[in-house]
């Protein structure tokens, strides 16, 4: 009798909860080894699709030629209007996804893990394994990520950047080298710390003794904003992308590279315990950030001994020899290029690599990556960071 009463009370409690809060929450994504199940409650939906960078790819035509992109898959509706789909054998990696419900893109309401790339929001999960081990949170000895406002004379206002300081920073008078790491077009100062997993990668590499403890400065390289879009509105005026590839303003990022050299670096070197020498500064950038790297380094060859170009190279109208000569004459410790042959920027990277070869400039090329995406750039950071400040 007592069991019957208890069961009845439990049922009444569940009914009361359902009345107040709706149906019980779904588990999505549900990770079982390398199999991942996605669920979405949408009883009135006609068609629900799963979009994910881990899904099989298809080729599409773009203005820059053919490009491989993941193909969406249709989910299946089950009891209670719950749509479900299981992806088998997902490779260990950082994986992002969204749903499309009757043509409308939406996030997974059951997954609080979201990231933003410009105005594009996605959910994410991580399948642990050899490739993704550095993307996970370090077990101990975590560094610190700070969002820092600094005065920018170049922009006539305060701008914001992300600054990573390694574990142990500030506990002594030790001075650190600095890595200036730039995002691509459409990104901001949140891109590398979130999508790029820069802090986790550095924490793990440093803890394992594979990378030197360093400060990583991740500026807002968008010349049309003072900070990330969720903090401040865009600045008035045309986008830098409306300029042609032959435009000098596009390659300089408008006021951005001036801001980097005249405002950001002096601010960092006056507010942090850093080594103020060329051999203790590195710069790298992906895509548009790669263009800014290629523009800044020959005009200020006295600043950086370590140079990294990710998914970028020289566009056809640039004078490769003229751009590389100041760097060669000044000397450097590392010139690193990361770009896969399926990357839409491969032709530009080829021009850079050919120029380095023709000028007999020592360099390292890493091509074991795929397309023009964050999967490529996270791997590039894993490969590049251990080579800095050696």
C-alpha positions in Angstrom: 0.0 0.0 0.0 2.8 2.4 0.9 4.6 1.7 -2.4 1.3 2.4 -4.3 0.9 5.7 -2.5 4.5 6.6 -3.1 4.2 5.8 -6.8 1.1 7.8 -7.0 2.7 10.8 -5.4 5.7 10.5 -7.7 3.3 10.5 -10.7 1.4 13.5 -9.4 4.7 15.3 -8.8 5.8 14.6 -12.4 2.5 15.7 -13.8 2.8 18.9 -11.8 6.3 19.6 -13.1 5.1 19.0 -16.7 2.2 21.4 -16.1 4.6 24.1 -14.8 7.6 23.7 -17.0 6.5 21.6 -20.0 8.1 18.3 -21.2 11.2 17.0 -19.5 14.5 18.2 -21.0 16.1 16.2 -23.8 19.7 15.0 -23.8 21.3 16.5 -26.9 23.9 15.9 -28.0 24.3 12.5 -26.3 27.8 11.2 -26.8 28.4 7.5 -26.6 32.0 6.9 -27.5 32.3 8.2 -31.0 28.5 8.0 -31.8 26.6 11.2 -31.2 22.8 11.5 -31.0 21.0 14.8 -31.5 17.4 15.5 -30.4 15.0 18.4 -30.9 11.4 18.6 -29.7 9.5 20.3 -32.5 6.0 18.6 -32.8 4.7 21.1 -35.4 7.7 21.0 -37.6 7.5 19.5 -41.1 11.2 19.1 -41.8 14.2 19.2 -39.4 17.8 19.0 -40.6 21.1 18.7 -38.7 24.0 20.8 -40.0 27.5 20.0 -38.7 31.1 20.4 -39.7 31.6 16.6 -38.9 29.1 15.5 -41.5 30.1 14.1 -45.0 31.0 16.9 -47.4 29.7 17.9 -50.9 31.2 20.2 -53.5 29.6 23.5 -54.3 30.5 26.3 -56.7 31.6 29.6 -55.2 32.9 32.8 -56.7 36.4 31.5 -55.8 35.8 28.1 -57.4 34.7 24.7 -56.1 34.5 24.3 -52.3 33.7 21.3 -50.1 31.1 21.9 -47.4 29.3 19.5 -45.1 25.9 18.4 -46.4 23.0 18.6 -44.0 21.1 15.4 -43.0 17.4 15.0 -42.3 16.4 14.1 -38.8 13.6 11.6 -38.1 10.5 12.5 -36.0 9.6 10.1 -33.2 7.2 10.0 -30.3 6.1 13.3 -28.8 7.4 15.3 -31.7 11.0 14.6 -30.8 13.3 14.6 -33.9 16.4 12.5 -33.7 19.5 11.6 -35.6 22.6 9.6 -34.7 25.9 10.2 -36.4 28.2 7.2 -36.2 32.0 7.2 -35.8 32.5 11.0 -35.3 36.3 11.6 -35.4 37.9 13.1 -32.3 37.7 16.8 -32.8 36.0 20.1 -31.9 32.6 19.8 -33.6 30.1 22.5 -34.3 26.4 22.2 -35.4 23.0 23.8 -35.7 19.5 22.6 -36.6 17.3 23.9 -39.5 13.6 23.7 -38.8 11.4 24.3 -41.8 14.1 26.4 -43.4 14.9 28.4 -40.3 18.3 27.9 -38.7 18.3 27.5 -34.9 20.5 26.4 -32.0 20.1 23.3 -30.0 18.1 24.4 -26.9 19.4 21.4 -25.0 23.1 22.4 -25.4 24.3 25.4 -23.5 27.7 25.3 -25.2 27.6 27.9 -28.0 30.2 30.0 -29.8 29.9 33.0 -32.0 31.8 33.7 -35.3 30.9 37.3 -36.2 27.1 37.1 -36.3 27.0 33.4 -36.7 26.1 31.3 -33.6 26.6 27.6 -33.4 26.5 24.8 -30.7 29.6 22.7 -30.1 30.9 19.6 -28.5 34.3 17.9 -28.3 35.0 14.2 -29.0 38.1 13.4 -27.0 41.1 11.9 -28.9 44.6 12.5 -30.2 43.6 15.4 -32.4 41.4 17.1 -29.9 43.3 16.5 -26.7 44.7 20.0 -26.6 41.3 21.5 -27.2 40.1 20.3 -23.8 40.4 22.2 -20.5 43.8 21.6 -18.9 43.5 19.5 -15.7 45.5 22.1 -13.8 47.8 25.2 -14.2 45.3 27.2 -16.3 46.3 30.6 -17.6 44.0 33.7 -17.4 42.0 35.3 -20.2 41.3 39.0 -19.8 39.3 41.4 -21.9 41.3 44.6 -22.0 40.3 48.1 -23.1 43.2 50.3 -24.2 43.4 53.8 -25.6 43.8 53.8 -29.4 45.2 56.9 -31.0 44.7 55.3 -34.4 41.0 55.1 -33.9 40.6 58.0 -31.5 38.7 55.8 -29.0 39.2 52.9 -26.6 39.3 49.5 -28.2 39.2 46.0 -26.7 41.5 43.0 -27.0 41.8 39.6 -25.4 45.0 38.9 -23.5 46.0 35.4 -22.3 48.6 35.3 -19.5 50.1 31.9 -18.7 49.8 30.0 -15.4 52.1 31.6 -12.8 52.1 35.1 -14.4 52.4 37.8 -11.8 53.7 35.5 -9.1 57.2 36.9 -9.7 59.0 39.5 -11.7 59.6 37.1 -14.6 59.2 38.7 -18.0 57.5 36.8 -20.9 57.6 36.8 -24.7 54.5 38.0 -26.5 52.6 36.4 -29.4 50.3 38.7 -31.3 47.6 36.4 -32.8 45.1 37.8 -35.3 41.7 36.5 -36.4 40.2 36.6 -39.9 37.6 38.7 -41.7 34.3 38.8 -39.8 35.9 37.9 -36.5 36.8 39.9 -33.5 38.8 39.6 -30.2 36.6 36.7 -29.1 37.3 34.5 -32.1 40.7 32.9 -31.1 39.7 32.4 -27.4 36.4 30.7 -28.3 36.5 29.1 -31.8 40.2 28.8 -31.8 40.5 27.3 -28.3 43.7 29.3 -28.0 43.8 29.4 -24.2 43.2 25.6 -23.9 45.8 24.9 -26.5 48.4 27.1 -24.8 47.6 25.8 -21.3 48.1 22.2 -22.4 51.2 22.8 -24.5 52.9 24.8 -21.7 51.9 22.3 -19.0 53.4 19.5 -21.1 56.6 21.4 -21.6 56.0 21.6 -25.4 55.7 25.4 -25.6 57.4 28.3 -23.8 55.2 30.2 -21.4 54.1 33.3 -23.3 51.5 36.0 -23.3 49.1 35.9 -26.2 47.5 39.1 -27.4 44.4 38.6 -29.5 43.4 42.0 -30.8 40.2 43.1 -32.5 41.5 43.2 -36.0 38.2 44.4 -37.5 38.8 48.0 -38.6 35.1 48.7 -38.5 34.6 48.1 -34.8 36.0 49.0 -31.4 35.0 45.7 -29.8 33.0 42.5 -30.4 29.5 43.1 -31.8 27.8 41.8 -28.7 29.5 44.7 -26.8 29.5 47.6 -29.3 27.8 48.5 -32.6 29.8 48.7 -35.8 31.6 51.9 -36.7 29.9 54.0 -39.4 31.3 53.7 -42.9 31.9 51.1 -45.5 33.3 47.7 -44.7 36.9 47.0 -45.5 35.7 44.1 -47.6 34.1 46.5 -50.1 37.6 47.5 -51.2 39.3 45.7 -54.0 42.2 43.3 -53.4 44.5 45.9 -55.0 43.6 48.5 -52.4 46.4 49.4 -50.0 43.8 50.3 -47.4 42.5 46.7 -47.4 46.0 45.3 -46.9 46.6 47.7 -44.0 43.2 47.1 -42.5 42.5 50.8 -42.6 43.8 52.0 -39.2 44.3 48.6 -37.8 48.0 47.9 -38.5 48.8 51.4 -37.3 46.8 50.6 -34.1 48.7 47.4 -33.7 52.2 49.0 -34.0 51.6 52.4 -32.4 49.0 51.5 -29.7 48.6 47.8 -28.9 52.3 46.9 -28.7 53.3 49.9 -26.6 50.3 49.3 -24.3 51.2 45.7 -23.8 54.8 46.5 -23.1 54.0 49.2 -20.6 51.3 47.2 -18.7 52.6 43.6 -18.7 55.9 41.9 -17.7 57.2 41.3 -21.1 60.6 41.2 -22.9 60.8 44.2 -25.1 62.9 42.7 -27.8 62.4 41.5 -31.4 63.4 38.0 -30.5 60.6 37.9 -27.9 57.8 39.0 -30.2 55.8 36.8 -32.6 53.0 37.7 -34.9 50.6 35.5 -36.9 47.2 35.8 -38.5 44.6 33.7 -40.3 43.0 34.7 -43.6 42.5 38.5 -43.3 44.8 38.4 -40.3 47.3 36.8 -42.5 47.1 39.7 -44.9 47.7 42.1 -42.0 50.7 40.0 -41.0 52.1 40.1 -44.5 51.6 43.9 -44.6 53.0 44.7 -41.1 56.1 42.6 -41.1 58.0 44.1 -44.1 57.0 47.7 -43.0 58.2 47.0 -39.4 60.9 44.3 -39.8 62.5 45.5 -36.5 59.5 44.2 -34.5 59.0 40.5 -35.0 61.4 37.5 -35.1 58.7 35.0 -35.5 56.1 35.2 -38.3 53.2 32.9 -39.0 50.8 33.1 -42.0 47.7 30.9 -41.8 45.4 30.3 -44.8 46.8 33.2 -46.7 49.7 34.4 -48.9 50.3 37.2 -51.4 47.4 38.2 -53.7 48.3 38.5 -57.4 48.9 42.3 -57.5 51.5 42.3 -54.6 55.2 42.5 -55.4 56.4 39.5 -53.6 60.1 40.3 -53.7 59.6 43.9 -52.5 57.4 42.6 -49.7 59.9 40.0 -48.5 63.2 41.8 -48.9 62.9 44.0 -45.8 62.3 40.8 -43.7 65.2 39.0 -45.2 67.5 42.0 -44.8 66.6 42.5 -41.1 66.8 38.8 -40.3 64.3 36.6 -38.5 64.1 33.3 -36.6 61.0 31.7 -38.0 58.8 32.1 -41.0 55.9 29.6 -40.8 53.2 29.1 -43.4 50.1 26.9 -42.8 47.7 26.2 -45.6 46.2 23.1 -47.2 45.8 22.6 -50.9 42.0 22.5 -50.6 42.0 25.9 -48.9 40.4 28.6 -51.0 43.5 30.8 -50.2 45.9 28.1 -51.6 46.9 30.1 -54.7 47.9 33.0 -52.5 49.9 30.7 -50.2 51.7 29.2 -53.2 52.8 32.7 -54.3 54.2 33.3 -50.8 56.0 29.9 -50.7 57.4 30.4 -54.2 58.7 33.8 -53.2 60.4 32.5 -50.0 62.0 29.7 -52.1 63.2 32.1 -54.9 64.7 34.5 -52.3 66.3 31.6 -50.4 64.5 32.5 -47.2 64.4 29.7 -44.7 60.8 28.7 -43.8 58.6 25.9 -42.6 55.5 24.9 -44.5 52.7 22.9 -42.9 50.1 21.6 -45.2 48.4 18.7 -43.3 45.2 20.6 -42.9 41.9 21.0 -44.9 39.9 24.0 -45.9 39.5 27.6 -44.9 37.9 27.0 -41.5 38.6 26.8 -37.8 39.4 23.1 -38.0 42.5 24.1 -40.0 43.4 27.1 -37.8 43.2 25.2 -34.5 45.6 22.6 -35.8 47.9 25.3 -37.2 48.1 26.9 -33.7 48.9 23.5 -32.2 51.8 23.2 -34.7 53.1 26.8 -34.6 53.0 27.6 -30.9 55.7 25.0 -29.9 58.1 26.6 -32.4 58.0 30.1 -30.9 60.7 31.6 -28.8 63.0 28.6 -29.0 
